[in-house]
């Protein structure tokens, strides 16, 4: 039972890290310029 609790605790910590990493990646992607729009704001031909 102690091993199970330790295992669950490690999994919870890993899950929390993955969630924050996913949020960080999403934030970075959201801040990137739209690849379909040129720097002057027009769509490329």
PAZAPA-4460 file (N, C-alpha, C; in steps of 0.05 Angstrom, whole numbers, plus 32768, in hexadecimal, padded with zeros to 4 digits):
% residues 45
    n_x    n_y    n_z   ca_x   ca_y   ca_z    c_x    c_y    c_z   seq   type   mol
   8011   7FE8   8000   8000   8000   8000   8011   8019   8000     1      X     A
   8028   8018   800F   803A   8030   8010   8046   8034   7FF4     2      X     A
   804D   801E   7FE7   8058   8021   7FCC   8043   802D   7FB9     3      X     A
   802B   8024   7FBC   8015   802F   7FAB   8011   804D   7FB0     4      X     A
   8012   8056   7FC9   800F   8072   7FCF   8027   8082   7FC4     5      X     A
   803F   8077   7FC6   8056   8085   7FBB   8054   8087   7F9D     6      X     A
   804B   8072   7F90   8048   8072   7F73   8033   8087   7F6B     7      X     A
   801D   8088   7F79   8008   809B   7F73   8012   80B8   7F77     8      X     A
   8021   80BC   7F8C   802C   80D7   7F91   803F   80E0   7F7A     9      X     A
   8050   80CE   7F71   8062   80D4   7F5B   8052   80DA   7F41    10      X     A
   803D   80CA   7F3D   802C   80CE   7F25   801E   80E9   7F26    11      X     A
   8014   80F1   7F3E   8007   810A   7F41   801A   8121   7F3B    12      X     A
   8033   811F   7F45   8047   8134   7F41   804D   8136   7F23    13      X     A
   8050   811F   7F16   8056   811F   7EFA   803F   812B   7EEA    14      X     A
   8027   8124   7EF2   800F   812F   7EE4   800E   814D   7EE6    15      X     A
   8014   8158   7EFE   8014   8174   7F02   802A   8182   7EF1    16      X     A
   8041   8176   7EEF   8057   8181   7EDF   804E   8181   7EC1    17      X     A
   8042   816B   7EB8   803A   816A   7E9D   8024   817F   7E97    18      X     A
   8012   8183   7EAA   7FFD   8197   7EA5   8009   81B3   7EA3    19      X     A
   801C   81BA   7EB4   8028   81D4   7EB3   8039   81D7   7E99    20      X     A
   8046   81C2   7E91   8056   81C3   7E79   8044   81C7   7E61    21      X     A
   802D   81B9   7E61   801A   81BC   7E4B   800F   81D8   7E49    22      X     A
   800A   81E4   7E60   8001   8200   7E61   8016   8213   7E56    23      X     A
   802F   820E   7E5E   8045   821F   7E54   8048   821D   7E36    24      X     A
   8047   8205   7E2B   8049   8201   7E0E   8032   820F   7E00    25      X     A
   801A   820C   7E0B   8003   8219   7DFF   8006   8237   7DFF    26      X     A
   8010   8242   7E14   8015   825F   7E16   8029   8268   7E01    27      X     A
   803F   8259   7DFF   8053   8260   7DEB   8047   825F   7DCF    28      X     A
   8039   824A   7DC9   802D   8247   7DAE   8019   825E   7DA9    29      X     A
   800A   8266   7DBD   7FF7   827C   7DBA   8004   8296   7DB4    30      X     A
   801D   829A   7DBE   802B   82B3   7DBA   803A   82B4   7DA0    31      X     A
   803E   829D   7D93   804C   829D   7D7A   803B   82AA   7D64    32      X     A
   8048   82B7   7D51   8038   82C3   7D3B   802A   82AE   7D2B    33      X     A
   8014   82B5   7D1F   8005   82A2   7D0F   8015   829C   7CF5    34      X     A
   801C   8283   7CF0   802D   827D   7CD9   801F   8282   7CBE    35      X     A
   8004   8285   7CBE   7FF6   828A   7CA5   7FF4   82A7   7C9E    36      X     A
   7FFF   82B9   7CAF   7FFD   82D5   7CAA   8019   82E1   7CA9    37      X     A
   801F   82F0   7C95   8039   82FE   7C93   803C   8312   7CA9    38      X     A
   8054   831C   7CAC   805A   8330   7CC1   804A   8349   7CBD    39      X     A
   8043   8350   7CA4   8033   8368   7C9F   8015   8363   7CA3    40      X     A
   800E   834B   7CAB   7FF2   8346   7CB1   7FE2   833B   7C9A    41      X     A
   7FEE   8339   7C82   7FDF   832E   7C6C   7FE5   8310   7C69    42      X     A
   7FD1   8302   7C5E   7FD6   82E6   7C59   7FE7   82E3   7C3F    43      X     A
   7FFA   82D1   7C40   800B   82CD   7C28   7FFB   82C2   7C10    44      X     A
   8003   82C9   7BF9   7FF5   82BF   7BE0   7FF9   82A2   7BDD    45      X     A
***
